[in-house]
Amino acid sequence: MTDDQFTSRSLYDGQDQDVLPPSTPVDRAAYWEDFMDIFHAPAAVFARRATSGFAVPMLVVTALLALSFVVNRGVLQPIMDAEFARGVSAAMRKDPRVTMEQMAGFRTMIEKFALIFAIIGPLVVMLCVGLTLWLAGKLVDARQSLGAAIMVASYAYVPRVLASIVAGVQGLLMDPASLDGQYRVSIGPGRFLDPDATSPLLLGLVGRLDVFTLWVTVLLAIGLSVTGKIPRREAAMAAVLVWFAGAVPALLTALRG
């Protein structure tokens, strides 16, 4: 039995549907088609790219997110200002020796290298998500390579591009005074919580219930099932672990504050 036949016939344990019909070979498609198919046929994308590496999807997603950052930077500036002001207040409460002049210098540095951060950030995140998915997959006996896990993470991050577009549109339509936190443009319960009155710990957890974050998590589960050759039930369990791992940085920041 070939690998393609195994993918289509043996991914599940009889309780889940097959990713592809038993007799359907893994199709060949141009990379640009992947970024369309990931929205309606993600299993097919992960099946045909299982051994193709992660460089192309990772670089394309990074470029699109960097472009979105440049386009959205102006309309979402109130959010950046509010988050920075909140961070300054927290830093000064924690250490009275911190001065406004020091924080102003820090902000100047951030703004100077913002585009670089916007490029490096997604690359680091996709690598970390891929590594976490690979490790979580080991707990459910997934036969997935680290490269395949990073490929899955890269394609699973495509909805983040759509999320950035949605955020930009909201920034254009909403009152700038209401843009007082990063979750105000999220599609989830976090947008309804006052960032100045809500516990950062709670906000960090609720923020993970954003539609696009959950969408990414579902794609991670599908990708792990396809490339790791395990039932979707086990893959979903591993993806939930990745979801919780994604909340750790925000939770640690909240606890330190």
N, C-alpha and C positions, 0 to 999 in steps of 0.2 A: 504494500500500500504506500502510495506516495505521500509526501508531507501535505500537499494540497488536499488530497482525499481525506487525510487525517483531520485537517482543519475543519473541513465541511461536515464530517460525519461524527467526530469523536469529541467535540468540544463539551458536550453536555452529557449528563448521566441519565437521560431518558425523561427527565422532568422539565427540561428547558428546550426551547426551540433551537434548531440548528442555525448557525450564523449564515450559512449558504446552503442551497439545495445540495444533496449528496452528489449529484453528477456535475455540479457547476465548477469548472476549474477557476483558480484565482485569476482574475482578469488583469490585463495590462492597460494602464492608463497614464496619461500625462500628469505631471505633478499638479498642474493648475486644476485638474479635475478633482484631485484630492480635497482641495479647499472648498469645493462645492459639495462633494459627496459626504464630507464629514458631518454635514447638517442633516442628511436624510438617510445615508447608508454608511455609518461609521465602521461597522464590522467589516465591510468590503474594503475600506481604506486600510484598516489595520492588517487585514489578511494579505493584501497585495504588497504592503510596505514592511512586512515583518522582518525582512532581511535587507532592506534598502538603506539602512542607516538613518540618522536623525538630523544631519546637517542641513538639508534643504528645508524641511518644515520649520526647524528651529530658527533659521536665518530669515525665512519669509515672515514668520509670526513676529519676530523681533523688529524687523523693518516696518511692518504695518503698525505695531504698537508705538514705535518711535515717531512715525509720521503722525499718528493720532495724537501723541503727546504735544507735538509742535502745533497742530491745528487747534487743540483744545486748551492750550496753555493760557490764553487770554480769558476765555469765558469761565474757566474753572479756577482762576486766580483767587477769588474769595475763599474757596475751600482751602487752598494752600495757605493763605494768610491766617485763617482761623485755626488750622491745625498747628501752624508754627507758633501762634500766640499761646495756644493751649500748652504746647511743649515748653515754651519759655516759662510760663507760670509754674509748671510742674518742676522744672529744673531749678528755679529760684526758691521754691519751697523746700526742695530736697537739700540744696546747698546754698545758703545765703551769700556765699562768696561769689556766686555767679552774678555778673553784671549785665546790664542791657547792652553795653558796648561789646562785650564778648559775644553775646547772642547775635548782635547785628553783624559782626564779622563772620560768624558761623553761617548766617543766612546768605551773606554775599558770596561765600564760597559755594554754598549749595546751588544758588542761582547760576553761578558761573559754570558749574559742571553739571547742570541739570540734564542736558541732553545726553551726556555721557552716562549718567546714572540711569536715564530712561532706556538706554541701549543695554547696559550691563545688567540692570535689574532683571528683566525678563529672561535673559540667558541664564543667570544664576538660579532663578526660580524654576525654570523648566528642568535644569540639571538636577536640582534638589528634589523636585517632585518625582522625576524619573527614578532617582536613587531610592527615594522613600517607597515608591510603588514596587520597585524590584525587591526591596527588603520585605515589604508587607506580603508580596507574592510568595516569598519563601515560606511564610507561615502557613500558607494554604497549598503548598506543594506545586506551585506554578513552575513550569519549565520555560521560563522567560529569561533571555539574556539581558544584561544591563543596557546594552545598546538599544534593544527592542523596547525596553521600559522607557528610555528617554525619548525614543521616537513616539511612543504612545503619549507621553506627557506633552510633547511638542504639538501634536495634532489636537490633543484634548484642550490645549490652550487657545485654540482658534476662537471659541466663544468670547474670550477676553477682548478680542478685537472688536466684536460686535458690542460688547459692554462699554468699551471706550467711546464708540460712536453714540450709543444711547446716552451716555453721560454728557457728551458734548452737546447733544440736542437739548437735554434738560438744562444745561448751563445757559443756553441761549434763551430758553423760554421762561425760566424761573427768575424770581426776584433775587438779585445778588445778596440781599440781606438774609435770605433764607438758606444760603449756601454756607452754613457754619460748621460743616463737618463732612468727612469723606463719605459717610454712609447716606448723606442726604440725596445723592444721585444713584444710590443702589436700588435694585428692584427686589426689595425684601423688607422685613419688619424693621431693620435698622434705620431706615429713612424716617421713621415716625418717632424715634427716640431723640430727646434733647441731649446732644453730646456734652453739654456743660452740667447737666443734672443727672446723667446716667452713669453708673459705675463703669469705668473703662473695661473692667473684667466682663461685665454683662454685655457691653457694647461689642467687645471683641468676639464673643461667642455668637451673639445674634447676627453680627455682620457676616458670619459664615453661612447664614441661611439665605443669602442672596441667590436669586434665580440662576445667575451665570456661574456662581461657584458650585451650585448643585449640578448644573449642566456639565461642568468640567469633571466633577466627580463621577457622574454617570458614564461619561466617555472613558474615563480611566478604568472603570469596571469592565466595560465592553472590550477595551484594548487589552487588558490583562487576560480576560477570558480567551480572546482570540490568539494572542501571541504566547500566552502561558499554557494554552491547551487545558483549561480547567472549566468546570461548570460556572455559569454566571453567578450562582448563589455564593460560591466561595470567592469569586472575584469581587463581588459586591462587598463582602465582609472586609476584604483587603482595602478596597477603595474608601470605605468608611474610616479605616485607620488612617489613611492618607489625609482624609478630610479633617480628622482630629489633629493630626500632626501639623496641618496648615494653620491651625488656631494657636499653636504653641508660641510663636514669636509675639503675637499681639497680647497673649495672656501673660507672658513673662514681662513684657513692657509695662502692662497694667500693674502687675504685682510690685515691680521695682518702683513705680510711681507712687 
